Amino acid sequence: MIRSALSLPALYLVLSTACVLGQSPVSAPEKTIVLHAAHLLDVEHGSLVSPGEVLVRGSKIAEAGASVTHPAGAEVLDLGGATLMPGLIDAHVHLFLHPGAEDLQTVQESVPWRTILAEQAAKDDLMAGYTAERDMGTEGAGSADTAVREAIDQGLIPGPRMRMSGNAISILGGHEDAMHYNPAAHVPSNADYANNATELVETIRRQLKEGADFIKIYETGKDHLRDGKFSTPYQYTEEELAVAVKETARQGTRVGVHCTGEPGALYAAKAGVASIDHADYLSDETMRIMKEKQIYAVPTFSIVEYFGKHADPSVGDWDDSMQKFHAEQFKRQLAAGVPMAVGSDVGPFPHGTQARELELMVQFGMSPADVLKADLIHGARLLDWEGQIGELKSGYFADAIAVQGNPLENISVVKSVSFVMKNGIVYKK
């Protein structure tokens, strides 16, 4: 029999001290807030509910609709003529990158410094209305993203809900390796090396041990567009990717791939990855498999536009042929029923400005309603938060934003967010 080491007076002293320090064993009452606005976005049905109200208890939504219960003592936040909608989701971000030479950030900036910048990036994204994100690689900062995620989750710093991958995985001499440097300088890769299936499993296990939520793999390398024909070398075979997918599934997570074209995209789709990010070109067979398996394409148009408009002036005017090609292929993908999620690749361009991605997806062929579903409903599924975020419904986390106008008529209103709540906490109003 195990006896308590504390006498009753000593136990009373411990409990009393905990109460003084704000650590009472009795939970404090949950804060109750009523959000009221002219409209509320019904993402699933692509319509507005007018007026719109959300009852928030603690970190969760208790009710949502045209009217909700107004409990005694509840704080009422009247957002006037705004439209309430779920917090935005970005399925492809880089918190550890900022505008400038990507490769030199790894060489010139320490990981502690880059972590501080990542914290600022997370805040900027949250203030822009992004309440959930998937970080697709720290670009040489390893598992430092785990610390940022934990600091956000513990309320130490403001930021979105995060799914983190650590470094991406690539082959020796592959995408994001330190090419064209003096070999004697031993400049490190921005990715973790894995050259075969065995090394993939070893690297995946290490990354998950270090705190990764999912695994990012570079499946293709440098892209080429000549005479309207797109090409890019693949990095892993279908069999190697299948091993990676099986290993992540064993541990309850998934793989997202950087993949711009064929045959890498077909290998990734057959292996059963969760998403094919960039997806500049997909064959008919790849699109068929993606529709069948519900593998998301994440187009990332905004990064191409930004690089083009901010290219070195010495190279002349921006040649937008790659963006035009991608837009044409995007229309083919939509017609084929490829499921879409929204990811901007923000980091190389300023954090907090990535809502441009939704504008471009509408410009290139999707309706605002479908883009919002891709961002919010598909984004929640891709980040493994389905049924918890992405809609304003009872039982979901209280992640809500407000915009001035109707996003179903003018998607651009999501670029100017006037109110941000995440987890029941108001960050901007």
Summary of the structure (lengths in Angstrom):
residues: 429
radius of gyration: 23.1
end to end distance: 56.4
largest distance: 84.1
contacts: 1508
relative contact order: 0.15
helix: 35%
strand: 22%
